[in-house]
Amino acid sequence: MLDDLDRRMLRLWQAEPEMGPADLAALLDLPAARVTRRIEKLREAGIVRGVRGVIDWAALGYSVEVSLRFQLEKSVPGAFDAFLAAARDVPEVTEIQTFLGRVDVRLVAIARDLAHWQSLYRDRILTLPHIAEIEALMHVATVKTDQSLPI
């Protein structure tokens, strides 16, 4: 599926995602048009889904991060979809994951401080529909966060 050139491009781009096609082409000693075409093919194949900025929420004053694990009511038709739709509408929710097993859904939420968290939890999280059980885990430290692949 990927040839050696694709792998080299992706390794370099993962290391410095802010590089544009011209910068990438210069490092690969290739014409920018060729690199641009390769990137477009990788996008069409669904390998490259996009490039995004990563915001340091703490630098913007969000000092609290909480991981929430939910078990949902299994006997209610549409409970899963209703819960996910409502969770998407909470601006402080930065991540939603679904699971098979004891935990149905995991949310990650951010807050400016503990008072903001308490308000968010009481007014927005606890009012999400069809919650059977909830567990909140306060984030202490990020040990590793890396989405780069060993290509």
BALOBA-1460 file (C-alpha; in Angstrom, 3 decimals):
// residues 151
<rec num="1" residu="m" x="0.000" y="0.000" z="0.000"/>
<rec num="2" residu="l" x="2.713" y="2.501" z="0.973"/>
<rec num="3" residu="d" x="5.990" y="2.627" z="-0.874"/>
<rec num="4" residu="d" x="9.316" y="3.815" z="0.557"/>
<rec num="5" residu="l" x="8.757" y="7.407" z="-0.576"/>
<rec num="6" residu="d" x="5.341" y="7.541" z="1.091"/>
<rec num="7" residu="r" x="6.869" y="6.208" z="4.315"/>
<rec num="8" residu="r" x="9.700" y="8.765" z="4.228"/>
<rec num="9" residu="m" x="7.218" y="11.574" z="3.617"/>
<rec num="10" residu="l" x="4.968" y="10.476" z="6.463"/>
<rec num="11" residu="r" x="7.877" y="10.050" z="8.894"/>
<rec num="12" residu="l" x="9.105" y="13.578" z="8.153"/>
<rec num="13" residu="w" x="5.606" y="15.043" z="8.268"/>
<rec num="14" residu="q" x="4.816" y="13.358" z="11.605"/>
<rec num="15" residu="a" x="8.013" y="14.806" z="13.073"/>
<rec num="16" residu="e" x="7.166" y="18.327" z="11.847"/>
<rec num="17" residu="p" x="3.470" y="18.524" z="10.902"/>
<rec num="18" residu="e" x="3.625" y="22.280" z="10.343"/>
<rec num="19" residu="m" x="5.689" y="21.695" z="7.188"/>
<rec num="20" residu="g" x="3.992" y="22.443" z="3.911"/>
<rec num="21" residu="p" x="4.475" y="20.403" z="0.730"/>
<rec num="22" residu="a" x="7.290" y="22.704" z="-0.478"/>
<rec num="23" residu="d" x="9.271" y="22.242" z="2.760"/>
<rec num="24" residu="l" x="8.681" y="18.504" z="2.650"/>
<rec num="25" residu="a" x="9.760" y="18.375" z="-0.995"/>
<rec num="26" residu="a" x="12.991" y="20.237" z="-0.182"/>
<rec num="27" residu="l" x="13.876" y="17.693" z="2.522"/>
<rec num="28" residu="l" x="13.127" y="14.828" z="0.139"/>
<rec num="29" residu="d" x="14.938" y="16.507" z="-2.766"/>
<rec num="30" residu="l" x="11.821" y="16.217" z="-4.931"/>
<rec num="31" residu="p" x="9.680" y="18.683" z="-6.887"/>
<rec num="32" residu="a" x="6.918" y="20.225" z="-4.750"/>
<rec num="33" residu="a" x="4.285" y="19.203" z="-7.317"/>
<rec num="34" residu="r" x="5.228" y="15.534" z="-6.918"/>
<rec num="35" residu="v" x="4.984" y="15.724" z="-3.128"/>
<rec num="36" residu="t" x="1.650" y="17.564" z="-3.392"/>
<rec num="37" residu="r" x="0.282" y="14.818" z="-5.670"/>
<rec num="38" residu="r" x="1.506" y="12.131" z="-3.248"/>
<rec num="39" residu="i" x="-0.138" y="13.887" z="-0.292"/>
<rec num="40" residu="e" x="-3.391" y="14.154" z="-2.255"/>
<rec num="41" residu="k" x="-3.276" y="10.411" z="-3.047"/>
<rec num="42" residu="l" x="-2.694" y="9.643" z="0.641"/>
<rec num="43" residu="r" x="-5.723" y="11.802" z="1.498"/>
<rec num="44" residu="e" x="-7.891" y="10.115" z="-1.130"/>
<rec num="45" residu="a" x="-6.857" y="6.727" z="0.271"/>
<rec num="46" residu="g" x="-7.894" y="7.868" z="3.765"/>
<rec num="47" residu="i" x="-4.364" y="7.542" z="5.145"/>
<rec num="48" residu="v" x="-3.957" y="11.277" z="5.741"/>
<rec num="49" residu="r" x="-7.203" y="12.556" z="7.207"/>
<rec num="50" residu="g" x="-6.115" y="16.123" z="7.828"/>
<rec num="51" residu="v" x="-3.690" y="18.420" z="9.540"/>
<rec num="52" residu="r" x="-4.740" y="20.240" z="12.680"/>
<rec num="53" residu="g" x="-3.456" y="22.626" z="15.281"/>
<rec num="54" residu="v" x="-2.974" y="21.339" z="18.791"/>
<rec num="55" residu="i" x="-4.017" y="23.836" z="21.440"/>
<rec num="56" residu="d" x="-2.554" y="23.780" z="24.937"/>
<rec num="57" residu="w" x="-5.754" y="24.192" z="26.944"/>
<rec num="58" residu="a" x="-3.780" y="24.871" z="30.136"/>
<rec num="59" residu="a" x="-2.158" y="27.882" z="28.456"/>
<rec num="60" residu="l" x="-5.688" y="29.219" z="27.881"/>
<rec num="61" residu="g" x="-6.588" y="28.867" z="31.538"/>
<rec num="62" residu="y" x="-8.127" y="25.375" z="31.618"/>
<rec num="63" residu="s" x="-6.312" y="23.731" z="34.511"/>
<rec num="64" residu="v" x="-8.695" y="20.819" z="35.214"/>
<rec num="65" residu="e" x="-9.052" y="17.745" z="33.004"/>
<rec num="66" residu="v" x="-11.327" y="14.865" z="33.909"/>
<rec num="67" residu="s" x="-11.891" y="11.492" z="32.287"/>
<rec num="68" residu="l" x="-15.428" y="10.232" z="32.782"/>
<rec num="69" residu="r" x="-16.479" y="6.614" z="32.321"/>
<rec num="70" residu="f" x="-20.151" y="5.882" z="31.764"/>
<rec num="71" residu="q" x="-22.337" y="2.835" z="31.807"/>
<rec num="72" residu="l" x="-25.606" y="3.578" z="30.049"/>
<rec num="73" residu="e" x="-29.106" y="2.197" z="30.546"/>
<rec num="74" residu="k" x="-29.205" y="-0.865" z="28.313"/>
<rec num="75" residu="s" x="-32.980" y="-1.373" z="28.442"/>
<rec num="76" residu="v" x="-33.859" y="1.968" z="26.829"/>
<rec num="77" residu="p" x="-34.026" y="1.950" z="23.012"/>
<rec num="78" residu="g" x="-31.957" y="4.791" z="21.570"/>
<rec num="79" residu="a" x="-30.200" y="5.522" z="24.875"/>
<rec num="80" residu="f" x="-26.745" y="5.277" z="23.341"/>
<rec num="81" residu="d" x="-27.495" y="7.669" z="20.473"/>
<rec num="82" residu="a" x="-29.316" y="10.140" z="22.729"/>
<rec num="83" residu="f" x="-26.406" y="10.173" z="25.182"/>
<rec num="84" residu="l" x="-23.814" y="10.744" z="22.441"/>
<rec num="85" residu="a" x="-25.854" y="13.527" z="20.843"/>
<rec num="86" residu="a" x="-26.203" y="15.331" z="24.168"/>
<rec num="87" residu="a" x="-22.519" y="14.831" z="25.061"/>
<rec num="88" residu="r" x="-21.447" y="16.365" z="21.723"/>
<rec num="89" residu="d" x="-23.300" y="19.546" z="22.713"/>
<rec num="90" residu="v" x="-21.164" y="20.138" z="25.832"/>
<rec num="91" residu="p" x="-18.395" y="22.532" z="24.677"/>
<rec num="92" residu="e" x="-16.014" y="21.479" z="27.446"/>
<rec num="93" residu="v" x="-16.069" y="17.855" z="26.268"/>
<rec num="94" residu="t" x="-12.937" y="17.460" z="24.159"/>
<rec num="95" residu="e" x="-13.087" y="13.728" z="23.449"/>
<rec num="96" residu="i" x="-15.738" y="11.019" z="23.232"/>
<rec num="97" residu="q" x="-14.894" y="7.329" z="22.906"/>
<rec num="98" residu="t" x="-17.186" y="4.311" z="22.840"/>
<rec num="99" residu="f" x="-16.297" y="0.841" z="24.108"/>
<rec num="100" residu="l" x="-17.474" y="-2.721" z="24.264"/>
<rec num="101" residu="g" x="-17.372" y="-4.103" z="27.769"/>
<rec num="102" residu="r" x="-18.113" y="-2.772" z="31.228"/>
<rec num="103" residu="v" x="-17.630" y="0.873" z="30.172"/>
<rec num="104" residu="d" x="-19.876" y="2.083" z="27.341"/>
<rec num="105" residu="v" x="-18.543" y="5.611" z="26.839"/>
<rec num="106" residu="r" x="-15.580" y="7.670" z="27.980"/>
<rec num="107" residu="l" x="-15.601" y="11.451" z="27.849"/>
<rec num="108" residu="v" x="-12.754" y="13.840" z="28.490"/>
<rec num="109" residu="a" x="-13.803" y="17.251" z="29.784"/>
<rec num="110" residu="i" x="-11.836" y="20.369" z="30.657"/>
<rec num="111" residu="a" x="-12.619" y="23.174" z="33.091"/>
<rec num="112" residu="r" x="-10.954" y="26.401" z="34.129"/>
<rec num="113" residu="d" x="-10.805" y="25.441" z="37.802"/>
<rec num="114" residu="l" x="-12.532" y="23.246" z="40.373"/>
<rec num="115" residu="a" x="-15.471" y="25.637" z="40.766"/>
<rec num="116" residu="h" x="-16.040" y="25.569" z="37.004"/>
<rec num="117" residu="w" x="-15.694" y="21.763" z="37.060"/>
<rec num="118" residu="q" x="-18.263" y="21.452" z="39.834"/>
<rec num="119" residu="s" x="-20.729" y="23.580" z="37.871"/>
<rec num="120" residu="l" x="-20.040" y="21.710" z="34.628"/>
<rec num="121" residu="y" x="-20.426" y="18.337" z="36.350"/>
<rec num="122" residu="r" x="-23.633" y="19.235" z="38.140"/>
<rec num="123" residu="d" x="-25.323" y="21.214" z="35.354"/>
<rec num="124" residu="r" x="-24.152" y="19.488" z="32.160"/>
<rec num="125" residu="i" x="-22.576" y="16.079" z="32.829"/>
<rec num="126" residu="l" x="-25.053" y="14.694" z="35.360"/>
<rec num="127" residu="t" x="-27.956" y="15.834" z="33.171"/>
<rec num="128" residu="l" x="-26.817" y="13.747" z="30.188"/>
<rec num="129" residu="p" x="-29.545" y="11.205" z="29.385"/>
<rec num="130" residu="h" x="-29.603" y="7.507" z="30.223"/>
<rec num="131" residu="i" x="-26.679" y="7.326" z="32.676"/>
<rec num="132" residu="a" x="-26.742" y="4.131" z="34.730"/>
<rec num="133" residu="e" x="-23.321" y="4.614" z="36.337"/>
<rec num="134" residu="i" x="-20.578" y="7.223" z="36.166"/>
<rec num="135" residu="e" x="-16.971" y="7.338" z="37.335"/>
<rec num="136" residu="a" x="-14.913" y="10.527" z="37.235"/>
<rec num="137" residu="l" x="-11.111" y="10.363" z="37.176"/>
<rec num="138" residu="m" x="-9.237" y="13.620" z="37.761"/>
<rec num="139" residu="h" x="-6.259" y="13.986" z="35.442"/>
<rec num="140" residu="v" x="-2.966" y="14.445" z="37.294"/>
<rec num="141" residu="a" x="-0.261" y="14.237" z="34.610"/>
<rec num="142" residu="t" x="0.228" y="13.271" z="30.995"/>
<rec num="143" residu="v" x="3.028" y="10.746" z="30.809"/>
<rec num="144" residu="k" x="2.844" y="10.128" z="27.060"/>
<rec num="145" residu="t" x="0.670" y="11.445" z="24.278"/>
<rec num="146" residu="d" x="1.842" y="10.608" z="20.778"/>
<rec num="147" residu="q" x="-0.163" y="9.718" z="17.721"/>
<rec num="148" residu="s" x="2.867" y="9.223" z="15.499"/>
<rec num="149" residu="l" x="3.173" y="5.802" z="13.957"/>
<rec num="150" residu="p" x="6.415" y="3.853" z="13.494"/>
<rec num="151" residu="i" x="6.276" y="4.009" z="9.681"/>
